[in-house]
Amino acid sequence: MRIYLDNAATTPLRPEVIEAMTRCMHEHFGNPSSIHADGRTVRAAIETARKTVAKHLHASIGEIFFTSGGTESNNMAIKCAVRDLGVRRIISSPLEHHCVLHSLDNVEQQGVKIDLLNVDGRGRIDYGQLEEMLQSGNGTKTLVSLMHANNEIGTLNDMERISLICEKYGAYYHSDTVQTMAHFPIDVSTIKIHFLSGGAHKFHGPKGCGFIYINHGAMLKPYIDGGSQERNMRGGTENIYGIVGLARAFELACENMEQYRQYIEELRSYFMAQLQENFEDIQFNGDFDGNYLYTVLSVSFPPSSKSELLLLQLDIAGISASGGSACSSGAEAGSHVLQAIGADPGRKTIRFSFSYNNTKAEIDLVINKLREILPLELEVGGKFI
């Protein structure tokens, strides 16, 4: 039995989600754009799912649009804000997910000015610098795009504080909330935010399905042209089975959010304590004891003869973790996030990420495997003995 500690990359489907999707596959095959009974039944299922997402975000149902996932949602928010809202400047950070950074590269080629905030050694942005940048905007329409929590090191940004700064200077605000969606309460009726994104597979739903929240005061035109699907916002026949699965997963995650958070927090704290008790010179990346994403722990191991192949050794031992973000973990190309916070390149970083499925018994097994892989060594003359 493998131990799965890579939940920031993707989460296993809940049995209830599989049941909801399977039932839909068996019973509902109509095209939701068709006006006959089969089509209307499927259309009703999509709208029920939309209401579920809107309810838990305290949004209007007219502000929720289903997409293929967080990457599409983030691309849509950034590129369409430039195209449709006249945005000519974007303020972001060097720690964003590649789908945001690459979108910034794209619009920069169209003449949009890109400004990146400074971050400290824990990955925290400079809120004072954000305000200074917005204050010096000279009326330029600006979009602030800052993720809620970093997917590699777990540092959490203060969404409410950012929204107040953006509101003060009339800037649009987009947040990549893929890692925090359904793990933290987000209330768009109290936080002034224009765009946020979600991906079902981060909260035990299916891959290939997500959504974007678009505030009614910043409506965009379609990113994908086609028919009138998704309330004229996204062309293409809807992924009905994915949407049904997303809604069921989202509902269960939100209903059990506090219970899961308490359980995972305890598990994460236990893992941290065990690492510090059993190994020398263990360090943690990010704002690990401040404002952090409780499902993620980025662990920095000291240099040793074994550390370079640590991720591979864990995999062989039956433990799934990540060397950084899942989108680059197989490439060993180095993490742009760790580089941006000035992490020591000589140390080996492993990202362990948790869900309610994990147990303390699994943590104990991981610690034991790490003790086998990383025996105590002394460095003499630049060599380990």
C-alpha positions, 0 to 999 in steps of 0.5 A: 500500500502506497502512502500518498502525500502529494495532495497539492498536485491532485487529490483522490476522488471521493467515493461519493463523487464517483457515485454522483458522476457514475449515476449521471453517466448512466442516466443522463446523456442529453446535450444540455443545449438541446431543448427536448426533455433529455437536454433539459434534464442535463441543463438542470443538473448543470444549473444545480451544480452552479447553485452549489458553487455560488452558495458556498462562495456567497456569489450570484449564480450568474457569476460562476462559469465552469471551465476545464480547470484552474489553468484555463480560469487564470488564463481567462481572467488575465488575458480577457481583462486586458482584452475587454477591460482595458487593463494596461498594467498588471501587478503580480509576484514572482511566486505565481503558478506558471499558468499565471506567469506565462499569461503575463509573458503573453500580455506583456508582448501586447504592450501591457506593463508587468510589475512584480512585487518583492517577496521575502525569504518566506515568500511574503509579499510587500503590501506597502510596495503594492500600495505604492505601485498602485498609487503611482499608476497615474490612472492606468487601468491595473489588474492585481494578480496574486495567488491566495496560497503558494502551491509549493511553499504554502505561504498564504496571502491576505486576500482581504487586505489586498482587496481593500488596497485594490478597492482604494485605488480602483484596481481589478483584483484576480486571485489564483485560489486553486490551492485554497478553494474549499480548504478556506472559506471565501466569501465574495460578498464581503471581499471585493474581488473580481476574478478567482479560480477553482479546480475540482481535482484539488478538493477530491473532484475530477480532473479536467473541470473547474470554474471561474468566478467573475464579479458582475461589475467586471464581466468579460467576453468569451475566452473560447468562442463557439455556441451559447454554452455557459451562459454565453461565456464559454463555447463548447458542450459542457463537461456534464459529468465533471461538473456534477462531480465538481459540485458534489466534491465542493459541497462535501469539502465545504460542509466538512471544512473546519473538521478537515482543517483541524485534523490536517493541521494536527497531522502537519504539526505532528509531521513537523515535530517528528522531522525535527526530533529525528533529523539534524538541520531540518528547515521548512520553506515558506511562512510555515508557522505564520500565515500558511496553507495547512495542507502543504509542508515544504521541507528542506533537507541538509546536503548529504550523499543521499539527499540528491536522490531523496525523491526517487528513494521515497518513490521506491519506498512507496511514498508519493511526494513532490520535489516542488510543484507537480507541474515541474516535479519530473523535470528537476529543472529547479523551482522558480519559487525556491529561487525567488525566496533565496533558498539554498540550492545545495539543500534538497526540498520535498513538498509533502501535502496532506488530505483527510485521508492521511493518518499518523500511522502513515507519518510514522512510516514516512519518518522510518523510511526517511531514517533508513534513506538518510543515515547520519553522516559527517561532512569532512573536507567536502565529502560525506563519510 
